[in-house]
């Protein structure tokens, strides 16, 4: 969903795009891009002097209030008009167009083919720093599910090596050009015995992790009843500074609504609800554990 927002924003502000995926065809991803809305303050809360009935810390604070308003808003119920997508400058990559002989750099030749496609797109679009740009623009690169089963080599060890080499090469391309990339990696496919995840974070400028409540104990926990998962900020960028920017809070939750994908500060429910549940639990426990409801030394 975050990648769809990334692509949609690129189309709206007329950034050229490169979409790469081996699991899903880029044309399918483009058909699911949300449509921009005309409203501008759907996420805004009320004025700061709003009277709070419970306590200030229960006030819903969205990500836009924490990090500043940016970008456009989109309606997930409506797909973007195909004519608008067709007018955008989009390069689609769904694997090598022809069979490539395995070389000594990558076990899986798909990594090399994607790197060549990215380098060619940067060169043709004159996004390299040494090129004389006639207009200020940048290339948005979206790589979906890098390291999925479709990207696997003969062994997990060689697959990890391919991913690391690919990210090193991609990082070099990005540092020397006007481009940015968003990459999703299903880390559950890998054994972290060799610190695979930590090494991926080291190779990235920004790293976030989405933890879904689906199938976990948190799904039925009343504390998280308003959310579908947690968003963990694993790494913040360090650009021209020795110390990264620290957000006001890193306790963030997300929920997928019918119209929008919302990331906001994680708020616990009011204490009154917990008090009622606690009293009910204590009442039921007393009826089970006490001797006929009479108070004596055995009550607990």
C-alpha positions as CSV (number, residue, x, y, z in Angstrom):
1,X,0.0,0.0,0.0
2,X,2.8,2.4,0.8
3,X,4.4,1.6,-2.6
4,X,1.1,2.4,-4.3
5,X,1.1,5.8,-2.6
6,X,4.7,6.3,-3.7
7,X,3.8,5.6,-7.3
8,X,0.6,7.7,-7.2
9,X,2.4,10.7,-5.8
10,X,5.0,10.4,-8.6
11,X,2.4,10.4,-11.3
12,X,0.6,13.4,-9.8
13,X,3.7,15.6,-9.5
14,X,4.9,14.3,-12.9
15,X,8.0,12.5,-11.7
16,X,9.2,9.7,-14.1
17,X,8.9,6.2,-12.7
18,X,10.5,2.9,-12.9
19,X,8.5,0.0,-11.5
20,X,10.1,-3.4,-11.1
21,X,8.5,-6.7,-9.9
22,X,8.9,-10.4,-10.6
23,X,5.8,-11.4,-8.5
24,X,3.2,-9.1,-10.0
25,X,3.2,-7.4,-13.4
26,X,3.8,-3.7,-13.1
27,X,0.7,-3.1,-15.3
28,X,-1.3,-4.8,-12.6
29,X,0.2,-2.6,-9.9
30,X,-0.6,0.5,-12.0
31,X,-4.2,-0.6,-12.3
32,X,-4.5,-0.5,-8.5
33,X,-3.1,3.0,-8.0
34,X,-5.5,5.1,-5.9
35,X,-7.0,8.2,-7.3
36,X,-6.2,11.7,-5.8
37,X,-8.9,13.5,-3.9
38,X,-9.9,17.1,-4.0
39,X,-10.0,17.5,-0.2
40,X,-6.9,18.8,1.5
41,X,-7.5,18.3,5.3
42,X,-9.0,14.9,5.8
43,X,-6.3,14.0,8.3
44,X,-6.3,17.3,10.2
45,X,-7.6,17.2,13.7
46,X,-9.5,20.0,15.4
47,X,-7.9,23.2,16.8
48,X,-5.3,22.9,19.6
49,X,-7.6,24.4,22.2
50,X,-10.2,21.7,21.6
51,X,-11.8,20.5,24.9
52,X,-10.8,16.9,25.5
53,X,-13.3,14.9,27.5
54,X,-10.9,12.2,28.8
55,X,-7.2,13.3,28.7
56,X,-4.8,15.0,26.3
57,X,-2.9,11.8,25.7
58,X,-5.9,10.0,24.2
59,X,-6.2,12.6,21.4
60,X,-5.7,11.1,18.0
61,X,-2.6,12.4,16.4
62,X,-1.9,11.5,12.8
63,X,1.5,11.1,11.1
64,X,0.9,14.4,9.3
65,X,0.7,16.2,12.6
66,X,3.9,14.6,13.7
67,X,6.1,15.1,10.6
68,X,4.3,18.0,8.8
69,X,1.8,18.1,6.0
70,X,3.2,16.9,2.6
71,X,2.1,15.3,-0.6
72,X,-1.5,14.7,-1.8
73,X,-4.3,12.6,-0.5
74,X,-5.8,9.6,-2.3
75,X,-9.1,7.6,-2.3
76,X,-8.4,3.9,-2.1
77,X,-11.9,3.1,-3.3
78,X,-11.2,4.6,-6.8
79,X,-8.5,3.6,-9.2
80,X,-6.5,6.3,-11.0
81,X,-7.7,7.1,-14.5
82,X,-5.9,5.0,-17.0
83,X,-5.5,8.0,-19.4
84,X,-3.5,9.8,-16.7
85,X,-1.3,6.8,-16.1
86,X,-0.7,6.3,-19.8
87,X,0.5,10.0,-20.1
88,X,3.1,9.5,-17.3
89,X,6.7,8.5,-18.0
90,X,6.8,5.0,-16.6
91,X,9.3,2.3,-17.3
92,X,8.1,-1.2,-16.4
93,X,10.3,-4.2,-15.7
94,X,9.0,-7.7,-15.2
95,X,12.2,-9.8,-15.6
96,X,14.7,-10.2,-18.4
97,X,13.2,-10.0,-21.9
98,X,15.6,-12.6,-23.2
99,X,17.6,-15.4,-21.6
100,X,20.7,-14.2,-20.0
101,X,23.7,-16.4,-19.4
102,X,24.7,-16.6,-15.7
103,X,27.8,-14.5,-15.0
104,X,30.3,-14.4,-12.2
105,X,28.7,-11.4,-10.4
106,X,25.1,-12.7,-9.7
107,X,23.8,-16.2,-9.4
108,X,20.4,-14.9,-10.6
109,X,20.8,-12.9,-13.8
110,X,17.6,-11.0,-13.1
111,X,19.5,-8.7,-10.7
112,X,22.0,-7.8,-13.4
113,X,19.2,-7.1,-15.9
114,X,17.4,-4.9,-13.5
115,X,20.5,-2.9,-12.7
116,X,21.2,-2.4,-16.4
117,X,17.6,-1.2,-16.9
118,X,18.0,1.3,-14.1
119,X,21.3,2.5,-15.3
120,X,20.0,2.9,-18.9
121,X,16.9,4.8,-17.7
122,X,19.1,7.2,-15.6
123,X,21.3,7.8,-18.6
124,X,18.6,8.2,-21.2
125,X,16.7,10.6,-18.9
126,X,19.8,12.6,-18.1
127,X,19.5,12.1,-14.3
128,X,23.2,11.6,-13.7
129,X,24.9,14.4,-11.8
130,X,27.3,15.0,-14.5
131,X,24.6,15.5,-17.1
132,X,23.4,19.0,-18.0
133,X,19.9,19.0,-16.8
134,X,17.5,21.3,-18.6
135,X,14.8,20.9,-15.9
136,X,14.7,19.9,-12.3
137,X,13.3,16.4,-11.9
138,X,14.1,13.1,-10.4
139,X,13.4,9.4,-11.1
140,X,11.3,7.4,-8.7
141,X,12.2,3.7,-8.6
142,X,9.8,1.2,-7.0
143,X,11.0,-2.4,-6.5
144,X,8.3,-4.8,-5.3
145,X,9.1,-7.8,-3.1
146,X,12.8,-8.0,-3.7
147,X,14.1,-11.3,-2.3
148,X,10.8,-13.2,-2.8
149,X,10.8,-16.8,-4.0
150,X,10.8,-15.5,-7.6
151,X,14.2,-13.9,-6.9
152,X,15.8,-16.9,-5.2
153,X,19.0,-18.6,-6.6
154,X,20.1,-22.1,-6.1
155,X,20.6,-21.6,-2.3
156,X,19.6,-19.2,0.3
157,X,23.3,-18.2,0.9
158,X,23.7,-17.2,-2.8
159,X,20.4,-15.4,-2.7
160,X,21.5,-13.3,0.2
161,X,24.8,-12.6,-1.6
162,X,22.9,-11.5,-4.7
163,X,20.7,-9.1,-2.7
164,X,23.6,-7.5,-1.0
165,X,25.6,-7.0,-4.2
166,X,22.5,-5.7,-5.9
167,X,21.8,-3.1,-3.2
168,X,25.5,-2.0,-3.2
169,X,25.4,-1.4,-6.9
170,X,22.0,0.3,-6.7
171,X,23.2,2.5,-3.9
172,X,26.1,3.7,-6.0
173,X,23.8,4.5,-8.9
174,X,21.4,6.5,-6.7
175,X,24.2,8.5,-5.0
176,X,25.5,9.7,-8.4
177,X,22.1,10.6,-9.8
178,X,18.8,12.4,-9.2
179,X,16.8,9.4,-8.2
180,X,15.2,7.7,-5.2
181,X,14.1,4.1,-4.6
182,X,11.6,2.4,-2.4
183,X,12.1,-1.4,-2.0
184,X,10.0,-3.9,-0.1
185,X,11.7,-7.1,1.1
186,X,9.8,-10.0,2.6
187,X,12.3,-10.8,5.4
188,X,10.3,-13.7,6.7
189,X,11.7,-15.7,3.7
190,X,15.2,-15.6,5.2
191,X,17.0,-17.0,8.2
192,X,18.5,-14.1,10.2
193,X,21.3,-16.2,11.7
194,X,23.9,-14.2,9.8
195,X,22.3,-10.8,10.7
196,X,20.7,-10.6,7.3
197,X,18.1,-7.9,8.3
198,X,20.7,-5.8,10.1
199,X,22.9,-5.7,7.0
200,X,19.9,-4.7,4.9
201,X,19.3,-1.8,7.3
202,X,22.9,-0.8,7.1
203,X,22.6,-0.6,3.3
204,X,19.5,1.6,3.4
205,X,19.1,5.3,4.2
206,X,15.6,4.8,5.7
207,X,14.2,1.5,7.0
208,X,10.7,0.9,8.3
209,X,9.0,-2.4,9.3
210,X,5.3,-3.1,9.1
211,X,4.1,-5.6,11.8
212,X,0.7,-7.0,11.0
213,X,-1.7,-8.1,13.8
214,X,-3.2,-10.7,11.5
215,X,-2.7,-14.2,13.1
216,X,-1.0,-12.9,16.2
217,X,-2.1,-12.5,19.8
218,X,-2.3,-8.7,19.3
219,X,-5.2,-9.2,16.9
220,X,-7.6,-10.0,19.8
221,X,-5.9,-7.7,22.4
222,X,-8.3,-4.9,23.3
223,X,-5.4,-2.4,23.5
224,X,-4.9,-2.7,19.7
225,X,-8.6,-3.0,18.6
226,X,-8.4,0.3,16.6
227,X,-5.3,-0.8,14.6
228,X,-4.3,-3.4,12.0
229,X,-0.6,-3.4,12.8
230,X,2.4,-1.4,14.0
231,X,4.9,0.6,12.1
232,X,8.5,0.5,13.4
233,X,11.0,3.1,12.3
234,X,14.2,1.1,12.3
235,X,16.5,3.7,10.7
236,X,16.4,7.4,10.0
237,X,18.5,9.1,7.3
238,X,21.7,10.9,8.2
239,X,22.3,13.5,5.5
240,X,25.0,16.2,6.0
241,X,24.9,15.7,9.8
242,X,26.5,13.5,12.4
243,X,23.2,12.7,14.2
244,X,19.9,11.6,12.7
245,X,16.7,13.5,13.1
246,X,14.6,12.2,16.1
247,X,10.8,12.2,15.6
248,X,8.6,13.2,18.4
249,X,7.4,9.6,18.8
250,X,8.1,6.2,17.3
251,X,5.0,4.5,18.7
252,X,3.0,4.4,15.5
253,X,0.2,2.2,14.4
254,X,-1.5,1.7,11.1
255,X,-5.0,0.8,9.9
256,X,-6.5,0.3,6.5
257,X,-9.8,2.0,6.1
258,X,-12.1,1.8,3.1
259,X,-10.9,5.2,1.8
260,X,-7.4,5.6,3.1
261,X,-4.4,4.0,4.7
262,X,-3.8,5.8,8.0
263,X,-0.6,5.9,10.1
264,X,-0.9,7.6,13.5
265,X,0.5,7.8,17.0
266,X,-0.4,4.7,19.0
267,X,-3.0,5.6,21.6
268,X,-4.1,3.4,24.4
269,X,-7.9,3.2,25.1
270,X,-9.3,5.3,28.1
271,X,-8.5,4.0,31.5
272,X,-12.2,3.7,32.3
273,X,-12.6,0.8,29.9
274,X,-9.7,-1.1,31.4
275,X,-11.1,-0.4,34.9
276,X,-14.4,-2.0,34.0
277,X,-12.8,-5.0,32.5
278,X,-10.5,-5.4,35.5
279,X,-13.4,-5.2,37.9
280,X,-15.3,-7.9,35.9
281,X,-12.2,-10.1,35.9
282,X,-11.8,-9.7,39.7
283,X,-15.5,-10.5,40.3
284,X,-15.4,-13.7,38.2
285,X,-12.1,-14.7,39.9
286,X,-13.5,-14.2,43.4
287,X,-16.5,-16.4,42.6
288,X,-14.2,-19.2,41.4
289,X,-11.4,-19.1,43.9
290,X,-13.1,-18.1,47.2
291,X,-14.7,-20.5,49.6
292,X,-18.5,-20.0,49.0
293,X,-18.1,-16.2,48.8
294,X,-17.1,-15.9,52.4
295,X,-14.0,-13.8,53.2
296,X,-11.3,-15.8,54.9
297,X,-7.6,-16.3,54.7
298,X,-7.9,-18.6,51.6
299,X,-9.4,-15.8,49.4
300,X,-7.1,-14.6,46.6
